Amino acid sequence: MDTTALDRNIWPGLAYDDPLAARAWLTRLGFEPGILVEGDGDRQVQHSEMRWPEGGRVMIHSAAPDFPSVAGSGNVYVVVSDPDAVYAAARELGAPLVRDLKDEDYGSRGFTVTDPEGNAWSFGTYAG
């Protein structure tokens, strides 16, 4: 079975208190900004998307009481071909390190950091 199309069909969504700052942080880490639908009132961003250049997207939006997500409670794994380069970018950003860059017994090389609001971002070569 060709899973290429399937790999594009799951897009995690993360809530942020300041989603515009999150988008800027993710851009500096290597994501490409996608659609941005601004909100109104207390909701700064209704919907937005960030694309990883090697494939995949994540949706970023404002935390809001009418939507069941809490800022800083997400965890995303991003498959990358060069985790060392992403690691260097994360360290340059001052991203808090949760799991240092290392080779795993199961064949992946990767690391985990948290963004400014506490969401965990893992980057590695593991592709299933």
C-alpha positions in Angstrom: 0.0 0.0 0.0 1.3 3.4 -0.9 1.2 5.5 2.2 2.4 8.8 0.6 -1.2 10.2 0.3 -2.1 8.9 3.8 0.9 10.7 5.3 -0.7 14.0 4.3 -4.1 13.3 5.8 -3.5 13.8 9.5 -2.8 17.4 10.6 -2.5 17.9 14.3 -3.9 21.1 15.7 -2.4 23.1 18.6 -3.9 25.8 20.7 -1.8 28.8 21.7 -2.4 31.9 23.9 -0.4 33.8 21.3 -0.7 31.8 18.0 1.0 34.6 16.0 4.1 34.3 18.1 3.9 30.5 17.8 3.8 30.9 14.0 6.9 33.1 14.1 8.7 30.7 16.3 7.9 27.8 14.0 9.0 29.8 11.0 12.4 30.4 12.6 12.6 26.6 13.2 12.1 25.8 9.5 8.3 25.6 9.0 6.7 27.5 6.1 3.7 29.8 6.9 0.5 28.7 5.3 -3.1 30.0 5.5 -3.9 32.5 8.3 -7.5 33.2 9.2 -7.6 35.9 11.9 -10.1 35.7 14.6 -12.1 38.3 16.4 -12.6 39.3 20.0 -10.5 37.1 22.3 -9.6 34.8 19.5 -6.5 36.1 17.7 -6.4 33.3 15.2 -9.4 31.3 14.1 -7.3 28.9 11.9 -3.9 28.7 10.4 -1.5 26.2 8.9 2.2 25.7 9.0 3.9 23.4 6.4 7.0 21.4 7.0 9.2 21.5 3.8 9.6 17.7 3.7 5.8 17.1 4.0 3.1 17.5 6.6 1.3 20.3 8.2 0.2 21.5 11.6 -2.7 23.7 12.4 -2.2 26.6 14.9 -5.1 28.5 16.5 -6.0 30.5 19.5 -7.0 28.7 22.7 -10.7 29.4 23.3 -13.3 28.1 25.8 -15.6 26.8 23.0 -12.9 24.5 21.5 -11.5 21.6 23.5 -7.8 22.3 23.4 -5.5 23.8 26.0 -2.5 25.9 25.2 0.8 24.2 25.9 -0.6 20.6 26.1 0.3 19.3 22.6 3.0 16.9 21.4 4.0 16.6 17.7 6.5 14.4 16.0 8.0 15.7 12.7 9.9 13.3 10.4 13.0 15.1 9.1 15.9 14.0 6.9 18.5 16.1 8.8 17.7 16.2 12.5 21.2 17.7 13.2 20.3 20.8 11.2 16.9 21.2 12.9 18.6 20.6 16.3 21.0 23.4 15.6 18.2 25.8 14.7 16.3 24.8 17.9 19.3 25.4 20.0 19.9 28.8 18.3 16.3 29.7 19.2 17.0 28.8 22.8 14.3 26.1 22.8 14.2 24.2 26.1 15.6 20.7 25.5 13.4 17.8 26.7 15.4 15.0 25.1 18.9 15.6 23.6 19.8 14.6 20.1 20.7 10.9 20.0 20.5 7.7 18.0 17.8 5.4 19.2 17.9 1.6 19.4 15.0 1.5 17.0 16.9 3.3 14.2 15.8 6.9 14.6 18.0 9.9 15.3 16.2 12.8 16.9 15.5 15.1 19.8 12.6 16.9 21.6 12.2 20.5 22.6 9.3 22.6 23.9 8.0 25.8 22.3 7.5 29.0 24.2 4.1 27.9 25.4 5.1 24.4 26.5 4.1 22.2 23.5 6.6 19.4 22.9 8.1 19.1 19.4 10.1 16.0 18.5 12.1 15.9 15.3 13.7 12.7 14.0 14.3 10.3 11.2 11.8 7.7 12.4 9.3 7.2 9.6 7.6 3.9 10.7 
